[in-house]
Amino acid sequence: ESLIRRELGVSLRQNLFSGFATSSEVDRTSYATSAEQWRLQSLAEDITLEVIRVYVDLIRTKELVSLSERNLQSHIDIQKQIKERTDSGFSSKADLSQIDGRLANAQSNLIAAKNNYLDSKTKFYRVVDQAPEDLVIPVPDGTMLPKTEDQGLDVALRSHPAISASSNDILSATAQYESSKSVYYPEVNVEIDTNFNNNIDGVEDE
């Protein structure tokens, strides 16, 4: 009688110990992820700092334009007075020549101040992506600032995202090194095998 081949096999395997490779890899990926998060925060803070820089610089250059205009007007008034005194014979032409030179310098300073202001507006628009409107002079909260240089350094070392990212990179590299040492340890697994046979082909003897 021809017999039909039937088989059913089940094999279960569970790793119990892999030389700390798994735990080290978990640590490595965790530290690497944390480092990337800190780098993103560092980038966000760099962008924020750049926005602050162009904001303050725009206010500063605008104020310099105002001061240059007032300075120029003062030189115009002085030049007018000295010219009147020179025409009346109370001042020498040397005095008039000197104030004319200072007036020309004040005009040059005003032109430079306006150019710097236009450059600042361009930088502001490039960074903020909108035109500057209704800017106010910021007043920092002194209570939020460190009292001493050492305190400031301590805060920077504890909370600066770039430093935290670098620290996590070091921890990630250390975990990777520990993982690489797993090849020196034995691997321990538990295996459970079972099987079921029925007839398994062939011819049955009478």
Phi, psi and chi 1 to 4 in degrees:
 res  aa     phi    psi   chi1   chi2   chi3   chi4
   1 GLU       -  127.9  179.4 -178.0   -2.5      -
   2 SER   -73.7  133.5  -65.0      -      -      -
   3 LEU  -104.9  146.5  -56.4  179.0      -      -
   4 ILE   -91.5  137.2  -61.6  173.8      -      -
   5 ARG   -84.0  124.9  179.0 -177.7 -177.2   90.4
   6 ARG  -134.5  137.0  -66.3 -172.4  176.1   90.9
   7 GLU  -144.9  148.9  -78.3 -172.0  -15.4      -
   8 LEU  -141.5  118.7  176.3   64.4      -      -
   9 GLY  -123.6  139.9      -      -      -      -
  10 VAL  -131.7  130.1  177.0      -      -      -
  11 SER  -132.8  125.1  178.1      -      -      -
  12 LEU  -116.5  134.8  -59.4  176.8      -      -
  13 ARG  -135.6  131.7  177.7  175.0  178.1  175.1
  14 GLN  -131.1  124.9  174.3   64.0   48.6      -
  15 ASN   -79.8  127.7  176.8  -99.5      -      -
  16 LEU   -99.5  -32.2  -61.8 -179.3      -      -
  17 PHE  -154.1  128.4  179.7   71.3      -      -
  18 SER  -126.9   33.5   58.5      -      -      -
  19 GLY    69.8   31.5      -      -      -      -
  20 PHE    66.4   13.4  -53.5  105.2      -      -
  21 ALA   -65.1  -42.7      -      -      -      -
  22 THR   -64.9  -49.6  -58.7      -      -      -
  23 SER   -63.8  -36.9   59.2      -      -      -
  24 SER   -67.5  -38.3  -63.9      -      -      -
  25 GLU   -67.7  -37.1  -82.0  -60.6  -60.8      -
  26 VAL   -61.9  -44.0  170.5      -      -      -
  27 ASP   -63.9  -42.7  -70.1  -20.0      -      -
  28 ARG   -61.6  -48.7 -177.2 -171.4   66.9   80.9
  29 THR   -66.5  -34.4   54.4      -      -      -
  30 SER   -65.3  -46.1  176.1      -      -      -
  31 TYR   -66.4  -38.7  -70.4  131.6      -      -
  32 ALA   -64.3  -40.8      -      -      -      -
  33 THR   -63.9  -43.7  -58.8      -      -      -
  34 SER   -62.3  -39.5 -179.1      -      -      -
  35 ALA   -61.9  -41.2      -      -      -      -
  36 GLU   -65.7  -38.0  -72.4  -58.3  -43.3      -
  37 GLN   -63.5  -42.4  -68.3  174.2  -23.1      -
  38 TRP   -65.4  -36.2  -78.0  113.7      -      -
  39 ARG   -65.8  -38.4  -93.1 -171.5  -82.0  -86.3
  40 LEU   -63.4  -41.6  -73.6  175.5      -      -
  41 GLN   -65.0  -38.7 -177.2  173.0  -21.6      -
  42 SER   -62.4  -41.6  178.1      -      -      -
  43 LEU   -63.5  -41.5  177.8   60.7      -      -
  44 ALA   -62.6  -40.3      -      -      -      -
  45 GLU   -70.1  -34.5  -69.6 -168.7    1.9      -
  46 ASP   -63.8  -41.2  -72.7  -17.6      -      -
  47 ILE   -65.5  -42.1  -66.4  174.3      -      -
  48 THR   -61.0  -42.7  -57.8      -      -      -
  49 LEU   -64.0  -38.0 -178.6   61.1      -      -
  50 GLU   -66.1  -38.8 -179.3   64.8   15.4      -
  51 VAL   -62.3  -44.1  171.2      -      -      -
  52 ILE   -61.3  -42.5  -65.6  171.7      -      -
  53 ARG   -62.7  -47.1 -176.7  179.2  -68.3  111.1
  54 VAL   -70.9  -30.5  -63.3      -      -      -
  55 TYR   -64.7  -51.5 -174.5   97.8      -      -
  56 VAL   -66.6  -38.6  173.7      -      -      -
  57 ASP   -64.8  -36.8 -169.7   60.6      -      -
  58 LEU   -65.3  -43.2 -177.1   58.7      -      -
  59 ILE   -62.3  -42.6  -66.2  175.9      -      -
  60 ARG   -63.3  -47.3 -179.2 -177.2   62.6   82.5
  61 THR   -68.1  -32.6   54.3      -      -      -
  62 LYS   -66.6  -40.1 -176.4  177.5 -179.1 -179.0
  63 GLU   -66.7  -36.5 -176.0   65.3   20.7      -
  64 LEU   -65.0  -35.1  -74.6  175.5      -      -
  65 VAL   -62.6  -44.4  169.7      -      -      -
  66 SER   -62.5  -43.4  177.3      -      -      -
  67 LEU   -66.1  -37.9  -68.2  173.9      -      -
  68 SER   -66.2  -37.0  -63.2      -      -      -
  69 GLU   -66.0  -42.2  -71.7  174.1  -17.3      -
  70 ARG   -66.0  -38.7  -71.8  159.6   54.3 -172.3
  71 ASN   -64.2  -41.3 -178.3   57.8      -      -
  72 LEU   -64.5  -42.3  175.7   60.4      -      -
  73 GLN   -63.8  -37.2 -173.9   58.5   50.8      -
  74 SER   -63.2  -42.8  -63.9      -      -      -
  75 HIS   -67.4  -34.0  -80.7   80.3      -      -
  76 ILE   -64.3  -44.4  -69.4  174.7      -      -
  77 ASP   -63.8  -42.7  -65.1  -20.7      -      -
  78 ILE   -66.1  -41.0  -65.6  172.8      -      -
  79 GLN   -62.5  -38.4 -167.2  -95.7   -3.1      -
  80 LYS   -64.6  -43.3 -178.3  179.3  179.7 -178.7
  81 GLN   -65.0  -44.4  -65.6  173.6    1.6      -
  82 ILE   -67.1  -36.0  -68.2 -179.8      -      -
  83 LYS   -63.6  -41.0 -171.5  175.1 -176.1  -54.9
  84 GLU   -64.0  -40.8  -68.9  176.5   -8.7      -
  85 ARG   -67.3  -35.8  -70.7  173.5   59.0   85.8
  86 THR   -68.7  -42.4  -58.5      -      -      -
  87 ASP   -64.2  -29.2  -67.8  -19.3      -      -
  88 SER   -87.1   -5.9  -58.4      -      -      -
  89 GLY    87.6    8.8      -      -      -      -
  90 PHE   -89.3  -14.8  -67.2  102.8      -      -
  91 SER  -131.5  154.7  -65.3      -      -      -
  92 SER   -86.5  163.8   64.7      -      -      -
  93 LYS   -67.2  -23.5  -69.1 -176.0  178.1 -179.1
  94 ALA   -64.2  -39.2      -      -      -      -
  95 ASP   -63.7  -40.4  -67.1  -24.4      -      -
  96 LEU   -66.9  -40.0 -178.6   60.9      -      -
  97 SER   -64.5  -38.3  176.8      -      -      -
  98 GLN   -66.7  -43.9 -174.2  178.8   35.0      -
  99 ILE   -70.8  -29.8 -169.5   58.8      -      -
 100 ASP   -63.6  -39.4  -75.1  -17.7      -      -
 101 GLY   -65.0  -41.5      -      -      -      -
 102 ARG   -67.4  -35.0  -67.8  179.9  178.3  177.3
 103 LEU   -65.2  -42.7  177.5   60.0      -      -
 104 ALA   -63.1  -38.6      -      -      -      -
 105 ASN   -66.6  -38.4 -173.6   56.0      -      -
 106 ALA   -65.5  -38.7      -      -      -      -
 107 GLN   -64.1  -41.1  -68.4  171.5  -26.4      -
 108 SER   -64.3  -40.7  176.5      -      -      -
 109 ASN   -63.5  -36.7  -70.5  -21.2      -      -
 110 LEU   -66.4  -42.5  177.0   58.9      -      -
 111 ILE   -61.8  -43.4  -66.3  173.4      -      -
 112 ALA   -64.2  -40.4      -      -      -      -
 113 ALA   -64.2  -40.7      -      -      -      -
 114 LYS   -66.6  -38.7  -72.3 -177.3  176.2  179.8
 115 ASN   -63.8  -42.4  -72.8  -23.8      -      -
 116 ASN   -64.1  -37.2  -69.4  -24.7      -      -
 117 TYR   -65.4  -41.7  175.6   62.2      -      -
 118 LEU   -64.6  -39.6  -68.6  175.5      -      -
 119 ASP   -62.2  -40.6  -71.1  -18.3      -      -
 120 SER   -65.6  -38.7  -63.8      -      -      -
 121 LYS   -64.0  -39.1  -71.0 -178.2   68.4  174.7
 122 THR   -64.8  -44.4  -57.9      -      -      -
 123 LYS   -63.4  -40.2  -69.8  179.1 -178.2  177.9
 124 PHE   -61.0  -45.6 -176.3   95.1      -      -
 125 TYR   -66.5  -37.3 -172.6   82.7      -      -
 126 ARG   -65.5  -39.1  175.7  176.2   54.7   81.9
 127 VAL   -83.0  -45.0  174.1      -      -      -
 128 VAL   -89.5  -22.8 -176.8      -      -      -
 129 ASP    66.2   32.0 -161.8   26.2      -      -
 130 GLN  -158.3  156.4   66.9 -178.3   34.8      -
 131 ALA   -71.7  142.5      -      -      -      -
 132 PRO   -71.2  128.0   25.2  -32.6      -      -
 133 GLU  -142.6  139.9  -65.2 -179.8   -1.7      -
 134 ASP    52.0   47.4  -58.3  -33.8      -      -
 135 LEU   -75.2  140.7  -56.8 -175.0      -      -
 136 VAL  -121.4  150.5  -64.4      -      -      -
 137 ILE   -71.5  119.7  -61.9  176.9      -      -
 138 PRO   -71.7  143.6   26.1  -33.1      -      -
 139 VAL  -117.7  107.5  179.7      -      -      -
 140 PRO   -67.8  148.8   25.3  -33.2      -      -
 141 ASP   -85.1  106.4 -174.1   -3.2      -      -
 142 GLY   -62.0  -25.5      -      -      -      -
 143 THR   -69.3  -19.6   59.8      -      -      -
 144 MET   -87.1   -9.8  -58.8  -64.9  -68.1      -
 145 LEU   -89.0  147.1  -61.6  175.9      -      -
 146 PRO   -62.0  146.3  -19.9   31.1      -      -
 147 LYS   -76.0  -32.3  -58.2  -60.2 -177.9 -177.0
 148 THR  -132.3  168.3   64.3      -      -      -
 149 GLU   -63.7  -39.5 -179.1 -179.7  -10.4      -
 150 ASP   -64.2  -39.2  -70.4  -22.1      -      -
 151 GLN   -65.3  -40.5  -71.4 -179.2   -4.7      -
 152 GLY   -63.1  -41.3      -      -      -      -
 153 LEU   -64.6  -40.2 -177.4   60.3      -      -
 154 ASP   -64.2  -42.9 -178.8   63.8      -      -
 155 VAL   -63.1  -41.9  170.9      -      -      -
 156 ALA   -63.1  -43.0      -      -      -      -
 157 LEU   -68.1  -31.6  -68.0  174.6      -      -
 158 ARG   -84.4  -29.0  -75.4 -171.2  -69.5  104.5
 159 SER  -124.2   -5.0   60.9      -      -      -
 160 HIS   -68.9  123.9 -162.7  -69.9      -      -
 161 PRO   -62.6  -33.4   19.9  -31.4      -      -
 162 ALA   -65.2  -39.3      -      -      -      -
 163 ILE   -67.9  -41.0  -64.7  177.4      -      -
 164 SER   -63.9  -38.7  -62.4      -      -      -
 165 ALA   -63.2  -43.3      -      -      -      -
 166 SER   -65.0  -39.6  -62.1      -      -      -
 167 SER   -62.7  -41.2  -62.3      -      -      -
 168 ASN   -70.2  -31.8  -82.0  -87.5      -      -
 169 ASP   -62.1  -41.4  -78.3  -24.9      -      -
 170 ILE   -64.5  -43.6  -66.3  173.7      -      -
 171 LEU   -64.8  -37.3  -66.5  173.1      -      -
 172 SER   -64.7  -42.6  177.4      -      -      -
 173 ALA   -65.2  -37.8      -      -      -      -
 174 THR   -64.2  -42.4  -58.4      -      -      -
 175 ALA   -65.2  -37.0      -      -      -      -
 176 GLN   -64.8  -38.4 -174.3  175.2   15.6      -
 177 TYR   -63.8  -42.9  170.0   71.1      -      -
 178 GLU   -63.6  -36.8  -66.5  -63.8  -32.1      -
 179 SER   -65.2  -37.1  177.1      -      -      -
 180 SER   -66.1  -21.1   68.1      -      -      -
 181 LYS   -81.4   -3.0  -64.9 -165.9  -61.2 -175.5
 182 SER   -65.4  -22.8   63.2      -      -      -
 183 VAL   -67.2  -17.1  -64.3      -      -      -
 184 TYR   -86.5   -5.0  -60.9  107.0      -      -
 185 TYR  -105.4  153.0  -67.8   89.5      -      -
 186 PRO   -72.8  150.7   26.9  -35.0      -      -
 187 GLU  -100.7  130.0 -174.7  174.6  -70.1      -
 188 VAL  -114.2  123.8  179.7      -      -      -
 189 ASN  -130.2  153.5  -59.9  -63.3      -      -
 190 VAL  -114.3  131.2   60.1      -      -      -
 191 GLU  -126.1  138.0  -64.6 -174.4    5.8      -
 192 ILE  -125.9  120.9  -59.6  175.4      -      -
 193 ASP  -121.8  142.9  -67.4  -62.6      -      -
 194 THR  -144.7  160.5 -173.5      -      -      -
 195 ASN  -154.1  156.9 -155.9    4.1      -      -
 196 PHE  -139.5  124.3  174.1   78.1      -      -
 197 ASN  -116.8  153.1  -59.8  -44.9      -      -
 198 ASN  -150.0  111.6 -179.1   35.6      -      -
 199 ASN    72.7  -49.7  -67.8  -25.8      -      -
 200 ILE    53.2   51.3  -51.2  -59.9      -      -
 201 ASP    61.6 -170.2  -79.9  -24.1      -      -
 202 GLY    82.9 -171.6      -      -      -      -
 203 VAL  -120.3  134.1  177.5      -      -      -
 204 GLU   -81.0  130.0 -175.1  179.0   44.0      -
 205 ASP   -73.3  143.0  -67.0  -25.6      -      -
 206 GLU   -82.7      -  -64.9 -175.1    7.8      -
